[in-house]
Amino acid sequence: MFDIAIIGAGAIGTAIARVLSKYQLNTIILEKDNDVSGGTTKANSAIIHAGYDAPYDSNKGIFNVKGNAMFDEWCKDLDVPFKRIGSLVVAHNDEELETLKELKENGDRLGVPNLEIISGDKVKAMEPNLREDIIAALYAPSAGIIEPWELAIACAENAIENGVELRLNYDVKAIEQHEDHFRIFSDVEDVEAKLIINAAGVYADQLYKMVNENPEFSIHPRRGQYYLLDKEVGTFVNHVIFPTPTKLGKGTLVTPTVDGNILVGPDSEDLEECKKESVNTTYDRLAKVKELAIGITDKVPYGMNITTFAGLRAEPSTGDFIIEESSVVPGFINVAGIKSPGLSSAPAIAVYVGELVGTIMAGLVEKADYNPVRRPKLKFEHLSAEEKAALIKENPAYGRIICRCEMITEGEIVDAIHRSAGGRTVNGIKRRVRPGAGRCQGGFCGPRVMEILARELKCDMEDVLQENKGSYVLSGHTKA
Ligand SMILES: Cc1cc2nc3c(=O)[nH]c(=O)nc-3n(C[C@H](O)[C@H](O)[C@H](O)COP(=O)(O)OP(=O)(O)OC[C@H]3O[C@@H](n4cnc5c(N)ncnc54)[C@H](O)[C@@H]3O)c2cc1C
């Protein structure tokens, strides 16, 4: 029997696993997909928000500001790319300027550091590609950008290195409540655990329904679509640029990514409650993104677009993050409705959930050998010529460049497969070490990555998947 079963291996479930791995607990993560970070965590704006916009007394407000402050240490220990580049919320008229003042006041109250309203001239000097009619901006230097999927992968790896078990392809289908534990059912073997942490993203309401016929909340998917521009676009913007927010949310932003691309999006589209897998992009909504981004800049070079994608916000009926033990099902902790700024809040939510577990279990004992530092990844491109030569001599796989756009070697791909939460699919490898993330989007390196996956996983190339269950790339041999 496990002490804790965490359902869902997104940014939230894995961050909680990492925090709990510090203690003498027997913890398991159950994930329906074949990889960690396959849900909303892999498709979002990747901003670590400063935290000035959520209401002062909301969970979103509290956890965002606390979480933001934790990112330097977490990302250093976990070897996750993170840059504090700062954000600007731009205003075009007096009415929007009033909103900026309200945001600043709210942010100051929440403890967001160094917020400042700056003039249109200063905005122009900082960001020459923005619209001429911008009269002011709220500058938040603590905002940052990150690789969101890498945060979840790194948390999972670090948790596993500290004793947590990760079970992929484990789709929780039913949960039975017993006097002092839960029995969890899927298509494979059952799992028993004393406590359950429900971190199932857009599915968190369905998970809760398995133990409570009348859940106090529901979650519906709200889709957001994006353009990702080629690195050639360069420093089109240097900060995260938001429009003045409306009741619908933070609005469509333009931002650099931590890997050097430019991201434009998202829009906001409410989907029916059942459409929890609808991460396709659509022509009309991508056109809407362009229309919305015009409020910030009319110079986006969309001809340099390399891909589009969509993510689903887990929109809770309560409007705020739900982070509590169920009042009707003791031992069942909901961490639900974690929409934006969920990524920014993840470390703080995880620490809070750790404290909640400690209260429920009447105290936790720390492990003597807990290590918060994840084994770092070797980035061949960042090495000096001498270091590269020495590495290739030691392991010739580092001398074979597989992805020419991103300069990724076979050695890095092999390592990504064999790490504790290693990638098992073409996209899983792309998320970890970026072959296929560049301009050609895998056109050249895709087949080579498949060959390496098949060789390392000892399977046929036809069995290698692009992403989720059933996403086969090859149908068989030609002339067979
Ligand atoms: C368009 C968009 C933009 C965003 N931008 C930002 C941003 O810039 N900054 C920010 O802070 N936040 C942002 N967010 C929010 C952020 O992405 C989320 O808060 C965060 O990724 C949520 O993580 P999660 O772990 O709760 O959910 P997920 O990543 O969805 O993880 C849930 C996991 O549970 C698994 N699961 C579900 N059902 C089952 C089951 N039955 N059995 C087993 N496993 C199951 C899923 O497969 C999934 O892997 C954005 C979200 C969207 C959609």
The ligand as an SDF file (V2000), in Angstrom:
LIG
                    3D

 53 58  0  0  0  0  0  0  0  0999 V2000
   -3.6840   28.5970  -23.1350 C   0  0  0  0  0  0  0  0  0  0  0  0
   -3.0510   28.5010  -21.7790 C   0  0  0  0  0  0  0  0  0  0  0  0
   -2.0950   29.4180  -21.3720 C   0  0  0  0  0  0  0  0  0  0  0  0
   -1.5360   29.3440  -20.1150 C   0  0  0  0  0  0  0  0  0  0  0  0
   -0.5090   30.1640  -19.7850 N   0  0  0  0  0  0  0  0  0  0  0  0
    0.0490   30.0920  -18.5700 C   0  0  0  0  0  0  0  0  0  0  0  0
    1.1560   30.9110  -18.2270 C   0  0  0  0  0  0  0  0  0  0  0  0
    1.7040   31.6090  -19.0570 O   0  0  0  0  0  0  0  0  0  0  0  0
    1.6000   30.8770  -16.9560 N   0  0  0  0  0  0  0  0  0  0  0  0
    1.0350   30.0960  -16.0140 C   0  0  0  0  0  0  0  0  0  0  0  0
    1.4380   30.1830  -14.8660 O   0  0  0  0  0  0  0  0  0  0  0  0
    0.0370   29.2440  -16.3180 N   0  0  0  0  0  0  0  0  0  0  0  0
   -0.4490   29.2140  -17.5670 C   0  0  0  0  0  0  0  0  0  0  0  0
   -1.4410   28.3550  -17.9220 N   0  0  0  0  0  0  0  0  0  0  0  0
   -1.9180   27.4070  -16.9320 C   0  0  0  0  0  0  0  0  0  0  0  0
   -0.9600   26.2310  -16.7710 C   0  0  0  0  0  0  0  0  0  0  0  0
   -0.6040   25.7110  -18.0230 O   0  0  0  0  0  0  0  0  0  0  0  0
   -1.6580   25.1870  -15.9210 C   0  0  0  0  0  0  0  0  0  0  0  0
   -2.0450   25.7830  -14.7160 O   0  0  0  0  0  0  0  0  0  0  0  0
   -0.7920   23.9820  -15.5970 C   0  0  0  0  0  0  0  0  0  0  0  0
   -0.1450   23.4730  -16.7240 O   0  0  0  0  0  0  0  0  0  0  0  0
   -1.7060   22.9380  -14.9920 C   0  0  0  0  0  0  0  0  0  0  0  0
   -0.9810   21.8110  -14.6800 O   0  0  0  0  0  0  0  0  0  0  0  0
   -1.7320   20.5280  -14.1310 P   0  0  0  0  0  0  0  0  0  0  0  0
   -0.6860   19.6120  -13.6740 O   0  0  0  0  0  0  0  0  0  0  0  0
   -2.7890   20.9360  -13.1670 O   0  0  0  0  0  0  0  0  0  0  0  0
   -2.5430   19.9740  -15.3840 O   0  0  0  0  0  0  0  0  0  0  0  0
   -2.0340   19.0340  -16.6280 P   0  0  0  0  0  0  0  0  0  0  0  0
   -0.7460   19.4710  -17.1560 O   0  0  0  0  0  0  0  0  0  0  0  0
   -3.1780   18.9710  -17.5820 O   0  0  0  0  0  0  0  0  0  0  0  0
   -1.8310   17.6430  -15.9360 O   0  0  0  0  0  0  0  0  0  0  0  0
   -2.8960   16.8120  -15.5540 C   0  0  0  0  0  0  0  0  0  0  0  0
   -2.4840   15.3870  -15.8510 C   0  0  0  0  0  0  0  0  0  0  0  0
   -3.4880   14.4940  -15.3380 O   0  0  0  0  0  0  0  0  0  0  0  0
   -3.5440   13.4020  -16.2110 C   0  0  0  0  0  0  0  0  0  0  0  0
   -4.8250   12.6940  -16.0200 N   0  0  0  0  0  0  0  0  0  0  0  0
   -6.0570   13.1640  -16.2930 C   0  0  0  0  0  0  0  0  0  0  0  0
   -6.9810   12.2140  -16.0420 N   0  0  0  0  0  0  0  0  0  0  0  0
   -6.3130   11.1280  -15.5900 C   0  0  0  0  0  0  0  0  0  0  0  0
   -6.7120    9.8270  -15.1970 C   0  0  0  0  0  0  0  0  0  0  0  0
   -8.0070    9.4340  -15.2180 N   0  0  0  0  0  0  0  0  0  0  0  0
   -5.7560    8.9480  -14.7930 N   0  0  0  0  0  0  0  0  0  0  0  0
   -4.4410    9.3070  -14.7720 C   0  0  0  0  0  0  0  0  0  0  0  0
   -4.0150   10.5260  -15.1730 N   0  0  0  0  0  0  0  0  0  0  0  0
   -4.9320   11.4300  -15.5690 C   0  0  0  0  0  0  0  0  0  0  0  0
   -3.4290   14.0490  -17.5870 C   0  0  0  0  0  0  0  0  0  0  0  0
   -3.0600   13.1100  -18.5840 O   0  0  0  0  0  0  0  0  0  0  0  0
   -2.3860   15.1110  -17.3480 C   0  0  0  0  0  0  0  0  0  0  0  0
   -1.0720   14.6720  -17.6580 O   0  0  0  0  0  0  0  0  0  0  0  0
   -1.9960   28.3680  -19.1990 C   0  0  0  0  0  0  0  0  0  0  0  0
   -2.9220   27.4240  -19.6190 C   0  0  0  0  0  0  0  0  0  0  0  0
   -3.4080   27.4610  -20.9140 C   0  0  0  0  0  0  0  0  0  0  0  0
   -4.3230   26.3970  -21.3890 C   0  0  0  0  0  0  0  0  0  0  0  0
  1  2  1  0
  2  3  1  0
  2 52  2  0
  3  4  2  0
  4  5  1  0
  4 50  1  0
  5  6  2  0
  6  7  1  0
  6 13  1  0
  7  8  2  0
  7  9  1  0
  9 10  1  0
 10 11  2  0
 10 12  1  0
 12 13  2  0
 13 14  1  0
 14 15  1  0
 14 50  1  0
 15 16  1  0
 16 17  1  0
 16 18  1  0
 18 19  1  0
 18 20  1  0
 20 21  1  0
 20 22  1  0
 22 23  1  0
 23 24  1  0
 24 25  2  0
 24 26  1  0
 24 27  1  0
 27 28  1  0
 28 29  2  0
 28 30  1  0
 28 31  1  0
 31 32  1  0
 32 33  1  0
 33 34  1  0
 33 48  1  0
 34 35  1  0
 35 36  1  0
 35 46  1  0
 36 37  1  0
 36 45  1  0
 37 38  2  0
 38 39  1  0
 39 40  1  0
 39 45  2  0
 40 41  1  0
 40 42  2  0
 42 43  1  0
 43 44  2  0
 44 45  1  0
 46 47  1  0
 46 48  1  0
 48 49  1  0
 50 51  2  0
 51 52  1  0
 52 53  1  0
M  END
$$$$
